[in-house]
């Protein structure tokens, strides 16, 4: 087997290596992952090739997808609109930011206004009786 590349990840607890190899006969490439001492790269590479776990292409592609996929932004009012751009609004009281469509905000504010008007009406009735 021919070593194509080695990748090393080191922290205070030790070292993890990924070794990419190419089969001599078939030319197929494989990767192995495992712990290493971090003291001798050649010995660590041989140890991972002999005792490391297979690191499949599927796993590598899943990692790539997880690292590169963009989180789809959605309206905080949970609407299903796709034809209108999202606008970010900041809450000056607590610093939160939320996303919504202008029309959703308008609908929400109108609904809140109606609720407030009902509460005022009830309050006035309660005060006058």
C-alpha positions as CSV (number, residue, x, y, z in Angstrom):
1,X,0.0,0.0,0.0
2,X,1.2,3.5,-0.9
3,X,0.4,6.4,1.5
4,X,-1.2,9.2,-0.4
5,X,-1.8,11.6,2.4
6,X,-1.9,11.9,6.2
7,X,-4.0,14.3,8.2
8,X,-3.2,14.9,11.9
9,X,-5.5,16.4,14.6
10,X,-3.7,17.1,17.8
11,X,-5.0,18.5,21.1
12,X,-3.9,18.3,24.7
13,X,-5.2,14.7,25.1
14,X,-3.4,13.2,22.2
15,X,-3.4,12.8,18.4
16,X,-5.8,11.4,15.8
17,X,-4.7,10.6,12.3
18,X,-6.4,9.9,9.0
19,X,-4.2,8.0,6.5
20,X,-5.3,7.8,2.9
21,X,-3.7,4.9,1.0
22,X,-3.8,3.5,-2.5
23,X,-3.8,-0.3,-3.0
24,X,-0.8,-1.5,-5.0
25,X,-2.7,-3.9,-7.2
26,X,-6.1,-2.4,-7.7
27,X,-5.3,1.3,-7.4
28,X,-8.3,1.7,-5.1
29,X,-8.0,4.4,-2.4
30,X,-9.0,3.8,1.2
31,X,-8.8,5.9,4.4
32,X,-8.1,4.8,7.9
33,X,-8.6,6.7,11.1
34,X,-7.1,6.1,14.6
35,X,-5.3,7.4,17.6
36,X,-1.5,7.9,17.5
37,X,1.2,8.8,19.9
38,X,2.2,11.9,18.0
39,X,5.9,11.2,18.6
40,X,6.9,9.5,15.3
41,X,4.9,10.2,12.2
42,X,6.1,7.1,10.3
43,X,5.3,4.8,13.2
44,X,1.9,6.5,13.8
45,X,1.1,6.1,10.1
46,X,1.9,2.4,10.1
47,X,0.0,1.9,13.3
48,X,-3.2,3.5,11.8
49,X,-2.8,1.6,8.6
50,X,-2.6,-1.7,10.6
51,X,-5.1,-1.0,13.4
52,X,-7.1,2.0,12.5
53,X,-10.8,2.0,11.6
54,X,-11.9,2.4,8.0
55,X,-12.9,5.9,7.2
56,X,-15.4,5.6,4.4
57,X,-16.0,7.9,1.5
58,X,-19.6,8.1,2.6
59,X,-18.6,9.4,6.0
60,X,-16.3,12.0,4.4
61,X,-19.1,13.1,2.1
62,X,-21.5,13.3,5.0
63,X,-19.0,15.5,6.9
64,X,-18.6,17.7,3.8
65,X,-22.3,18.1,3.4
66,X,-22.8,19.0,7.1
67,X,-20.0,21.6,7.0
68,X,-21.1,23.2,3.7
69,X,-24.9,23.0,3.8
70,X,-26.5,26.3,4.5
71,X,-29.3,26.5,7.0
72,X,-32.4,27.5,5.2
73,X,-33.7,30.7,6.6
74,X,-37.4,30.6,7.5
75,X,-40.0,33.1,8.6
76,X,-40.3,33.2,12.4
77,X,-44.1,33.4,11.9
78,X,-43.9,29.9,10.3
79,X,-45.6,30.9,7.1
80,X,-45.0,29.1,3.8
81,X,-44.3,32.1,1.7
82,X,-41.5,31.9,-0.8
83,X,-42.2,34.8,-3.1
84,X,-41.3,37.5,-0.6
85,X,-37.9,38.4,0.8
86,X,-37.2,37.9,4.5
87,X,-36.4,40.9,6.6
88,X,-34.4,40.8,9.9
89,X,-35.8,42.7,12.8
90,X,-33.9,43.4,16.0
91,X,-35.6,43.5,19.4
92,X,-34.1,46.5,21.2
93,X,-35.3,45.2,24.6
94,X,-33.5,41.9,24.6
95,X,-31.2,42.0,21.6
96,X,-33.0,39.0,19.8
97,X,-33.2,39.1,16.0
98,X,-36.0,37.4,14.1
99,X,-36.8,37.0,10.5
100,X,-40.1,37.5,8.8
101,X,-41.8,38.8,5.7
102,X,-43.1,42.3,5.8
103,X,-46.6,41.0,5.0
104,X,-46.4,38.6,7.9
105,X,-45.3,41.4,10.2
106,X,-48.2,43.5,9.0
107,X,-50.7,40.7,9.6
108,X,-49.3,40.0,13.0
109,X,-49.5,43.7,14.0
110,X,-53.0,43.9,12.7
111,X,-54.0,40.9,14.8
112,X,-52.3,42.4,17.9
113,X,-54.1,45.7,17.3
114,X,-57.4,43.9,17.1
115,X,-56.7,42.0,20.4
116,X,-55.7,45.3,22.1
117,X,-58.8,47.0,20.9
118,X,-60.9,44.1,22.4
119,X,-59.0,44.4,25.7
120,X,-59.6,48.2,25.8
121,X,-63.3,47.7,25.0
122,X,-63.6,45.1,27.8
123,X,-61.7,47.3,30.2
124,X,-63.9,50.3,29.4
125,X,-67.0,48.1,30.0
126,X,-65.6,46.9,33.3
127,X,-64.8,50.4,34.5
128,X,-68.2,51.9,33.5
129,X,-70.2,49.1,35.3
